[in-house]
Amino acid sequence: MKIFKHHKSVICTLLFVFMAGIAFAQDPTIIVENAYQDILGRKADKAGMREFRSKIIDQGWTEKHVRNALRQSPEFNQSSADAIIKRAYEDILGREPDRNGKELYRKKITEHNWTEKQVRDNLRLSQEYKNKHN
């Protein structure tokens, strides 16, 4: 009987730790904080925290839903577009993008679904590129 009590105690402890781990992993605040950090590279603002916590609690959203929503956000699209533009300019033209170029290609990426390859190909058609490589 003594052995059974000991095993029962261990089993209860393990079950508690397991359930606490699940509850911790499912904590809406932690889900939102982790998603913001991973996707946008920053802490969640109050409005975003409130919105996504509400969707998790009230509408049954999962971490995957939150992450997908952040990937569809204008902030994510702009920062991704800016990174693509910066890389393309540095690789193709050997310099940082100017303001007009950044705005032009940001619009093409975010509104016309241009890929990084299209940006690069278009930069190779520019007079600046032709002047440097002829």
C-alpha positions in Angstrom: 0.0 0.0 0.0 2.9 2.3 0.8 4.3 1.9 -2.7 0.9 2.7 -4.2 0.6 5.9 -2.2 4.1 6.9 -3.3 3.3 6.2 -7.0 0.0 8.0 -6.7 1.8 11.0 -5.3 4.3 11.0 -8.1 1.6 10.6 -10.7 -0.4 13.5 -9.3 2.7 15.7 -9.3 3.5 14.8 -12.9 -0.1 15.4 -14.0 -0.1 18.7 -12.3 3.2 19.8 -13.9 2.0 18.6 -17.3 -1.3 20.5 -17.0 0.4 23.6 -15.7 2.7 23.4 -18.8 -0.3 23.2 -21.1 -2.0 26.1 -19.3 1.3 28.1 -19.5 1.7 27.3 -23.2 -1.9 28.3 -23.9 -1.8 31.6 -22.0 -3.1 34.2 -24.4 -0.7 36.9 -23.2 2.3 34.6 -23.9 0.9 33.5 -27.2 0.5 37.2 -28.3 3.9 38.3 -26.9 5.7 35.4 -28.6 4.0 36.0 -32.0 4.7 39.7 -32.0 8.4 39.2 -31.1 8.8 36.4 -33.8 6.8 38.1 -36.6 7.3 41.8 -36.1 10.4 41.8 -34.0 8.9 43.9 -31.2 6.7 43.8 -28.1 3.0 43.8 -28.6 1.4 47.2 -28.2 -1.6 47.5 -25.8 -4.2 47.6 -28.6 -2.7 44.6 -30.3 -2.5 42.7 -27.0 -6.1 43.5 -26.2 -7.4 42.5 -29.7 -5.6 39.2 -30.0 -6.2 38.2 -26.4 -9.9 38.8 -27.0 -9.8 36.7 -30.2 -8.1 33.8 -28.4 -10.4 33.9 -25.4 -13.7 34.8 -27.1 -13.4 33.3 -30.5 -11.1 30.3 -29.9 -8.2 31.6 -32.0 -5.0 29.6 -31.8 -1.4 30.8 -31.9 -1.4 29.9 -35.6 -4.3 32.3 -36.2 -2.5 35.1 -34.4 0.7 34.6 -36.4 -1.2 34.5 -39.7 -3.0 37.7 -38.8 0.3 39.4 -38.0 1.8 38.2 -41.3 -1.1 39.9 -43.1 -0.7 43.2 -41.3 0.5 46.3 -43.1 3.4 46.6 -40.6 4.7 43.1 -41.5 4.2 43.7 -45.3 6.0 47.1 -45.1 8.9 45.8 -43.1 9.3 42.7 -45.3 9.1 44.9 -48.5 11.7 47.3 -47.1 14.1 44.4 -46.4 13.6 43.0 -49.9 14.2 46.4 -51.4 17.3 47.1 -49.2 18.9 43.7 -50.2 18.1 44.2 -53.9 19.6 47.7 -54.0 22.7 46.6 -52.1 23.2 43.5 -54.2 22.4 45.0 -57.7 23.3 48.6 -57.4 25.8 48.5 -54.5 24.0 51.2 -52.5 21.1 51.9 -50.1 17.8 52.6 -51.8 16.8 56.2 -52.2 13.4 57.4 -50.9 11.7 57.4 -54.3 13.0 53.9 -55.2 11.9 52.6 -51.8 8.4 54.0 -52.2 8.1 52.7 -55.8 9.2 49.2 -55.0 7.3 49.1 -51.7 4.1 49.8 -53.6 4.9 47.2 -56.3 5.5 44.6 -53.6 2.6 45.4 -51.3 0.0 46.4 -53.9 1.0 44.4 -57.0 2.5 41.3 -55.3 6.0 41.7 -56.8 8.5 39.2 -55.7 12.1 39.9 -54.8 13.2 38.5 -58.2 11.0 41.0 -60.0 12.5 43.8 -58.0 16.0 42.6 -58.8 15.2 42.1 -62.5 13.7 45.6 -62.7 16.8 47.1 -61.1 19.0 45.4 -63.7 17.0 47.2 -66.4 17.7 50.6 -64.8 20.1 53.1 -66.4 22.1 53.2 -63.2 22.8 49.4 -63.5 23.6 49.7 -67.2 26.0 52.5 -66.6 27.9 50.5 -63.9 28.1 47.3 -65.9 28.9 48.5 -69.4 
